[in-house]
Amino acid sequence: MTTPDGTTATNEAPAKKAPAKDPWDLPDVSGLVVGVLGGTGDQGRGLAYRLARAGQKVIIGSRAAERAQTAAEELGGADLGIEGADNAECSRRSDIVIVAVPWEGHGKTLESLREELSGKLVIDCVNPLGFDKKGAYALKPEEGSAAEQAAALLPDSRVTAAFHHLSAVLLQDPEIAEIDTDVMVLGESRADTDVVQALAARIPGMRGVFAGRLRNAHQVESLVANLISVNRRYKAHAGLRITDV
């Protein structure tokens, strides 16, 4: 039948909308290999240890393979599912690569690994910070944030941002069974941020929470300066919890 405005009407019922996806319905990531660039530093070692302790296969990356292998052995080695390699091999052999290098070497490191990181899911957890007599303060990279710099340098990778607010001391302490904190996860693809959230949830006590796109990474990275001030004043290892979700 033709309607007065010239369109054709049908008697078919409108298609039903698919139900909204449960934000806590996350993929199984237990079989993925996780590489940690900067895995010989405190934050990288802590993340490598916690993920391996949770059953994840982990490869520690460093500029020097020997240094990475030493760190892997110190954290438990083959018994815990951790091995060491140079940054290039770590990147090639991993499904997910966490970037935990010092801010000063962030850009140069990623630029040198563009080919090896092509097609990979990259998680940037670097916090651009400066320090003076007044304490820690946030730096703002030209691209807007460390994560956005990573995305600019790695056009063929899927860049996300997470794991910024974790205490390296707690992560590396074998006497601590759970890390009581949330992890703010940012990225452009829901499929990618779901994977990162699921990876965070592998660590007992931890939860990944979606916190926006990469353009919002600067304030997440910057918040670490505030946490440093909290920790110094209260002699603590503070993390974050997101309420009502």
N, C-alpha and C positions, 0 to 999 in steps of 0.2 A: 504494500500500500504506500502511496506517495503522500506526504504530509504537505500542508499549505506552503511551507518554505522550500519545497522541492526535494527534500531528502526522503529516503526510503525507510519506512518503519518496519520492524520485524516483531514477531511474537516471542523471540528467544529471550530467556531470562539473562540478565547481565552476569558476566563471569564473576565468580566469587574471588575475592582477594586472598592470596595466600596468607596464612597466619604469620604474624611477626616472629622473627627468629628470636629464640630465647638467648639473651646476651650471655648467659652462663653455660650455654651449650657449646663447649669448646672441643677442638680436635684432639686426637691422641697423638702426642709428639714423642712418646717414649722411645721410638725407634730412630729418631733423628740424631745425627752427629753434630755436636755443638763445638765450634772453634772459638777460642778466646784470644784475640789479638791483644797484646799487653798482658798476657796471662802470668807473667813473672812479677808484675806489680801487685800491690796489696789488694786492690779492688778486683783485678783479674783473677788472682789466686783464690780469693774468697768465693767468687762466682763459680770458678772451675770446681772448687772443692764441694760446694753445696750441690751443684747440679750432678756431679759424679756420685756423690753420696745418695742422691735421690734416684740413681739408676741410669742416668744419662751417659752416653759415650761422649767423652770430652777430649779435645786436642788443644793443648796450650801452645800458643804461637809467640815467637820472639824473633828479633832480628838475628839472633844466634841460636841455632838449633840445639847446641849443647846446653845453653842456659835454660831453654825450654824443657829439655829432657831432665835436667837436674830438678827443676821446679816440680815437674810431674812426679818424679820419684819421691820427693819430699812430701807431696800431698797424698801419696798412696799408690801411685803408679798403676801397674796392670791389675793389682788387687782391687782397685777402686774404679778401674776403667778410664784412667787418664794417661795420655801420652803427650810427648812434646815434639815440636817440629819448628822449622823456621816459618815465618809469617806466610810466605807464598804457599808452601805445602799445606799448612794449616787451613788456609783459605780454600785451596782446591779440594781438599778432602772433606770439608764440612758442609752440612746442609744449611746450618744457621751459623752466622759469625757475629760474635759480640765484640764490639770495638771498645776496649778499655785502656787505650794508650794515653799517655800524658797529653794534655791539650797542646803543648808546644810542638809535639810531633804528629799531631792528628792529621793535618792536611797532607803533609809529605808522605806519611805512611799509606794513607788511602789512595793517593794518586799513584803510588808505585804498585798498588795491588788491584788496579782497575780491571785488568783482564781476569785475574784469578777470582775476583768477587763478582764477575758478570753472572747474572741469573740467580745469585744467592740472596737469601733473606738476611739482611744486615741489621743488627740492633746496636745503635750508638748509645753508649751510657756515659759519654765524656761531658764533664762540667767545665766550661771555660771560666776560670777564676783567677783573680789577682789577689795578692796579699801585701798589706803594708802594716804600719804600726797600729792601725785601727782594727785590723783583722782581715777576714776574707771579704771580697766583693766580686760581683759578677762582671764579666767582660761580655761585650756583644760583638760577635764576629760580623764581618761584612755581609755574610749571607743571612744573618739573623740569629743563627744558633749553630752549635756543633752539628746537630742532626741535619740541618739544612745545608751546611757545608758538605757533609757526607753525601747527601743526595745530589748536590751539584757535581761533585767529583766522581760519583759512581752512577752515571745515567742508566747503566744496564743492570743495576742492582735494585732490590726492593728494600728501601731504607725505612727503618722504624726507629723509635727512641724509647728507651726504658731502662730500669735498674739504676737510676740516678741517685736515689736517696738511701742507699744501703750502707750500713756500717761495716767497713772492712774488718774491724776487730771482731764483731759478732760473727761475720761470715766464716772467718778462719778458726773460730774457737770450737774444737771438737766436743767440748763439754755442753755446748748449747744445742738442744735437739730441734728447736723451732725458732724461726726468725719472724717475730710478730710485727708484720708490716704489710702495707699495700704497695704495689708497684704501678706507677702511672705509665700507661702505654700510649704512644702516639704514632700515627701513620696514615697513609693515604688509602690503604686497602683494608677493608674489614677482614678479609681472609688472612692477611698478614698479621694484623693486630690480634686476631683470635689465636693465632699460633704463638705469638709472644706471651699473651695472657696465659695460655695453657702451659707454656714453659715455666713462667713464674710460679704457677700453681703446683708445679712438681716439687718445689721446695716447701717442706712442712711449715705451716704458719703464714705463708706468703700468699698473696692474691694479686693478680693482675687486673687493673681497672682501666678501661679505655678512657683517654683524657683529651682527645681531639686530634687534629691533623698536625703535620710537622710545623706549620706556621706558628703553632702555639708552644713549640719546644723551648723557646728562650726562657720563658718564665719558670718552666719546670726545671731546667738546668740551673737557673739562677737561685732557686730556692735552697740549693745546697749551702750557699753562703749563710743563709739564716739558720740552717740546721747546725752548721759549725759553731755559730754564736751560741745557740741553745746548748750544745754539748759542752762547750767551754765553761759556760756559766754554771750548769747543773751537774757537771762531771758525769755526763750520760752518753748514750749511743742512740740518740733519738731517731725514729723513723716516722712514717706517716700512716694514718688510717683515714679512709674516706667513709663518712657516715651516710646512713640511709640508702645504701645500695648493697 
